[in-house]
Amino acid sequence: MKQDITALKNTAQTMRKQILQLGFAAGNNGAHFAPALSIAEICAALYCNVMHIDTADFTNSDHFILSKGHGSLANYTAMHAAGLLDEATLTRFEENGGPLPGQPSKNLALGIECSSGSLGMGLAYGMGLALADSRKNNSRQTYVLLGDGECNEGSVWEAAQFAAHQKMTNITAIIDANHMQSDGDAAHILNNNPAAMWQGFGWQVITADGHSFDSLLAAFDTKSDGRPRVIVAATVKGKGVSFMENAREWHHGRLTQQQLDEALAQVTGGQTLC
């Protein structure tokens, strides 16, 4: 059942709480907190409103590829909200030999279609799924979530060019445009204009506020004009936790108990599930 805006907000808040708790429980392994917090609303919107998900038969569901695999905690908690992961499985995050490593590992039984974390690969993988679906007259849609820093990878643009050439209207890329990457400010590392670049590669460009469900759902509802779609979603890295927001050191880190308590005090919300 699709969630309305109020329920989606509650779900995103619950996801943020889980992201912090699961990352803290990982102990000395640490976790990619800030990259997951920046995409909480995007993942909640996809899993709890936009995508068709058949929990009884995952092969009937739309495809989701988390190309920026370091945002896995947002992916896992959204899957839990959508009923694809139970509580017992969710709490096994970063368990040695467990099903939910820090970067996603392909596990079709759980609904994870792609091993990611090696940046720049997810769009090509998703494009292959979308191309196969179109040739089989399958109505499944493919959604690929990339980081803006990840778009420095040339393989992203090879895939983008091919998708535009094929006029693939059944694929949507979402750019987590938080303007930061592991080494710092993205503009200082390799400055570019994402919207102009995607437009130049033949994609339909839609902009959105990545933390507003009204804006995100309107973007996802925008029909394809005959080209593949890309949603450039403006976000804040570490969104919701003041000491993590736009802070390079929280790309990956370890929380102390005091920091966890402070972060949880800032992240409040409901327990709504899809």
N, C-alpha and C positions, 0 to 999 in steps of 0.2 A: 504494500500500500504506500502511495506517495505521501511524504510528509508535507505539511504546510510550512509557512515561514517560521511560525512560532516553534513548532516541533523541531525544525532544522536547527534553529538557534540553540535549543536545549541539547540536541544531539552533538553539535560542535563543541559546546561547553563541556559536556561529558567526555567527549573524545580528548579534549585538552587535559582534563584531569587524569584520564587513563594514560595518556602519553607521558605525563610527568611520573606517575606511579610506576609504570612499567620500566621506564628508563632508569628510575632510581633503583628498582629491584634488580636491574642488570649489574649493579655494583661496580666493580673496577673495570668491567668491560665498557662502561659508559654507553652513551647513546647520542644519536643525532637529534637533539631536542629542537633546536631552532628551525631546521628545514622541515620538520614535521608540523610544528605549530603554524608555519606560514600557509600550509595547504589544508588546514582542518576544514574550512568551509567548502573548499573545492571538492574534497573527497566526500564530505557529508552530502553535498548537493548531488554528486554523481550517484552515489550508492543508495541514497534515500529518496531521490526524486527523479533524476534524469534517466538513468540506465534501466533497461529491462533486466530484471534478475529473477531467475527461476531457481529457487533454493532446492527444489526436488530434482532438477536436471540441469546442471550448470551449462551443459552444451547448448541450451536454449537461451542463454543469457548473452547480453552484450559483452564485448571485450573491454577490459581495462588494463593498460600497460603503464606501470609506474617507471618511467624511464629514469627519473631521478630517484634511484633506489634508496638513497640515504633518507628519504622521507617516509620510510616503511611504517613507522609507528602510526602515522595518519592513515595509511592504507589499511593496516591491520585493525585499528579501532573502528574505522568506517565499515569494514567487512563484518565486524562483530555487531555493529548497530543494524546492519542489514540482514543479520541472521545467518551469515556464511561461516562465522567462527563462533564457537561456544566459549563460555568463560574460561573453562579449563584449558582450552587450547591457547586462548589469548594470553594467559598468564605464563605461557612457556616461551615468551619472547627472550631471545638470545640464550636459551637453554642449550648447553653443549649437546650437539646432535639432534636438537629439537626442530620442529617444523617451521619456526618463525625466526630466522636469523636476522641480524641487523640490516642486511640487504636481502630483498626477496629472492627466494629460490623456487623455481617452478614446481608447483604441486597442484595438479589438476583436481585432486580430491578435495582440496580446500578452496579451489577457485582462483589460484595464482597461476597465470598463464605464461609468465616470463621470468627468468632469472635476470635481475638487473643490478646495477651498481657500477658496471663499467660504462661510464657516461657516453652518450651519443648513439647508443644502439637501439633504444626503445622505439623510435619512430619508424625505422626500417622494419623492425619486427612487427609492429602494429600494422604497417602498410601491407605486409605480406598476408596477415590475417584478413584485412579488409579486401584485398585483391581476390583472395580465394573465395570470400563470401560473395563478392559481386559476380564471380564467374559461376558460382553455384546457385545464383538467384536467391541467396540467403539474406534475410532482412536484418541480420545482426549488425549493430553499429560498433565501431571501434573508437575508443578514447585513449589518447596517449598524453600523459602528464610529464612535462619536461621542466627543468630549471632554466632560468635565463643565462646563468653561467655555463650550463651544459651546452647551450646553443653556440658556444665557441667551437664546438667540435664540427669538423668538416663533414662527417658522416650524416649529421642532421640535415645538411643542405643537399646532399646527394639524394636522400630519401624525399625531401621536400620537393625537389625538382621532378622526381619520378612520379610522385603522387599527383602533382599538378598536370603533368603530361598525360597521365591516365584518367584525369578528370574524376578522381575518386571522391565522390560525394558522401561516402559512408564512413569517412574518417574525420575525427575532430582532434586537433592538437590543443592542449592547454599549456600556456607558458606561465609558470610561477615567477612572475616578474617582481622579485623582492630586492633586486639591485645589488645583491651580495652573493659571494661564493666563498669557498673555504679559505681563500687567500686574501679576502677583503672586498672592498668596493669593486663591483663588476666593471664600472665605467673606467676605473683606473687600470684595470688589467687588460681589457680589450673593449673599448667603447664602441657601441653600435646602437642602431635604432631598430628594435625588434619588429615593430609594426611595418616600417618601411621595407625591411628585408623580406618579411614573409609576403608582403604585397608584391615585391619585385620577383619573388619566386612563383607567383601565380596563385597564391592562396587568398581566400576570402578572409579578411582580417576583421575581427570583432574585439572591441576593448571592453573591459569590465573591472569593477572593484572586486577583487578577490576575497574580500571579507564581508561583502553584502550579498545576501541571498537574493534580494530583489534584482540586483544587477547581474549576478551569475545566472539565475534562471532565465532572465530575459535574453542573455547572451546564448545560452544553450537552446532557447526556443527560436532563435533566428534561423530561418531556413537557408539551406545551401543555395547559392546562386549558380550552381553548376560547377563550382570549384570545391576542393577540400577546404574545410574551415579551420581557422586557428583563433583561439580566444586568448588574448594577451591580458592576463589578470594581474592587476597591480596589488601587491601584497607587502606585508612587513615581516621580515625574518624574525622568528621568535614571538610572533603576535600573541598578546595576552599575558605575557610575563615580563614585567618592566625591565628587569635586569638582563633579560635575554634579547630584547628587541634591538635589532640592528647592531648586535654585539658579535664580533667575529669569533670570540673565544667560545661561543655556545653553538657553533656549527656542530661540534661534537664535544661532549664533556661529561663530567660526573657531578651529580648533585650531592651535597651534604644534607643531613636531616634538617638543619636550619633553613637551607635554601629551599628544600622541598616544601617545608611548612609555609614559607613565605610565598612560594609560587602557587601553592594550592589555595592560599588565602585570597589570591587574586583571581583564581579560576573557579568560579562558582556556577552551578547550573543544575539542570534536571537530569533525569535518567531515561528520557524518551528513546525508544527503539523503533526501527521501521516496522 
